[in-house]
């Protein structure tokens, strides 16, 4: 027999009382946050609307254990498009802190993800500078080949199978 997952109906109020969580309770789950999210374009499991729904339903353990709350790149596109001014990026930051405080993840994740974000921006800058300095932009096919060639050097990637093809 399947046991019912324990939900915490008060948790949404705890999240909303945190810095970054203030707008949670005004969300009406329209999905604009997900529709404009660059992360959700490449990672179907990352769905801001679903995360907010889980928080509102009180699914504390699943949310705080999930790797999805760590995938946001902090671009604030969701916030810019939200008709209710819910700052989803800041909400995720609050959830990350809660995940650490409640022992669901190691506290090093906070620093690691911040460092990933910083290094990703540096990588983007370097790529734009490299391509810009060439004078003429590469064709889409040339760029796809270059991207695939360079990302295949990283042993932990999916060998460029998705993004550049």
C-alpha positions in Angstrom: 0.0 0.0 0.0 1.3 3.4 -1.0 1.7 5.9 1.9 0.6 9.4 1.4 3.3 12.0 1.5 3.2 14.3 4.5 2.5 17.9 3.5 3.1 20.9 5.7 0.3 23.4 5.1 2.1 26.1 7.1 5.4 25.9 5.2 4.3 28.4 2.5 4.0 31.0 5.3 7.5 30.2 6.6 8.9 30.6 3.1 6.9 33.8 2.5 8.3 35.3 5.7 11.9 34.9 4.5 13.8 37.5 2.6 13.2 36.6 -1.1 10.0 34.7 -0.4 7.7 37.8 0.1 5.9 37.5 -3.2 5.1 33.8 -2.9 1.5 34.1 -1.7 0.4 36.4 -4.5 1.5 33.9 -7.3 -1.5 32.6 -9.2 0.5 30.1 -11.2 0.1 31.6 -14.6 3.3 30.0 -15.9 4.9 33.1 -17.4 7.9 32.4 -15.2 8.5 29.0 -16.8 7.6 30.2 -20.4 10.4 32.8 -20.4 13.0 30.8 -18.4 16.2 30.0 -20.3 17.0 27.1 -17.9 13.6 25.5 -18.6 14.4 25.6 -22.3 17.3 23.3 -21.8 16.2 21.4 -18.7 12.6 20.2 -18.8 12.8 19.2 -15.1 13.3 22.8 -14.1 9.9 24.4 -13.9 9.5 27.5 -11.8 5.7 27.2 -11.8 5.9 23.6 -10.5 8.4 24.6 -7.8 6.0 27.4 -6.6 3.1 24.9 -6.7 5.0 22.4 -4.6 5.9 25.1 -2.0 2.2 26.3 -1.9 1.1 22.7 -1.4 3.6 22.2 1.5 5.8 19.7 -0.2 8.7 20.8 1.9 10.9 17.7 1.8 10.7 17.2 -2.0 11.5 20.8 -2.7 14.4 21.1 -0.3 15.9 17.8 -1.5 15.6 18.7 -5.1 18.5 19.7 -7.4 16.1 21.8 -9.4 16.3 24.6 -6.8 20.0 24.8 -7.6 19.6 25.1 -11.4 18.5 28.7 -11.7 21.1 30.9 -13.3 19.8 34.1 -11.6 18.9 36.0 -14.8 15.7 37.4 -13.3 13.8 36.9 -16.6 11.0 35.2 -14.6 10.8 38.3 -12.3 10.7 40.7 -15.2 7.8 38.9 -16.9 5.8 38.1 -13.8 2.5 40.0 -13.7 2.4 39.6 -9.9 6.0 40.8 -9.4 7.0 37.5 -7.7 10.7 37.4 -7.5 11.2 33.7 -8.2 15.0 34.0 -8.4 15.1 35.4 -4.9 12.5 32.8 -3.7 14.9 30.1 -4.9 17.7 31.7 -2.9 15.6 31.6 0.2 14.8 27.9 -0.5 18.5 27.1 -1.0 19.2 28.7 2.4 16.4 26.7 4.0 17.7 23.5 2.4 21.1 24.1 4.0 19.7 25.2 7.4 17.4 22.1 7.6 20.2 19.7 6.6 18.9 18.6 3.2 22.1 19.6 1.5 25.6 20.5 2.5 26.3 24.2 3.1 29.0 24.1 0.5 26.3 24.1 -2.2 25.7 27.8 -1.6 29.3 28.8 -2.4 29.6 26.2 -5.2 26.6 27.4 -7.1 27.6 31.1 -6.6 31.0 30.2 -8.1 29.4 28.3 -11.0 27.3 31.4 -11.8 30.4 33.6 -11.7 32.5 31.3 -13.8 29.7 30.8 -16.3 29.5 34.6 -16.8 33.3 34.7 -17.3 33.1 31.9 -19.8 30.3 33.7 -21.7 32.3 36.9 -21.7 35.4 35.1 -23.0 33.5 33.4 -25.8 31.9 36.6 -26.9 35.3 38.4 -26.9 36.9 35.5 -28.8 34.2 35.5 -31.5 34.0 39.3 -31.6 37.8 39.7 -32.1 37.6 37.4 -35.2 35.9 40.3 -36.9 33.2 38.4 -38.8 30.8 36.3 -36.8 30.9 32.6 -37.6 28.1 30.9 -39.4 25.6 29.0 -37.2 27.1 25.7 -38.5 30.7 26.9 -37.7 29.7 28.1 -34.2 27.9 24.7 -33.6 31.1 22.8 -34.6 33.3 25.1 -32.4 30.9 24.8 -29.4 30.7 21.0 -29.8 34.5 20.6 -30.2 35.2 22.7 -27.1 32.5 21.2 -24.8 33.6 17.6 -25.7 36.9 18.4 -24.0 34.9 18.4 -20.7 34.6 14.8 -19.6 31.4 15.4 -17.6 29.3 16.9 -20.4 27.0 15.0 -22.6 29.5 15.4 -25.4 27.6 18.3 -27.0 24.7 16.1 -28.0 21.9 18.6 -27.3 22.9 22.2 -27.3 25.0 22.7 -30.4 23.3 20.4 -32.8 
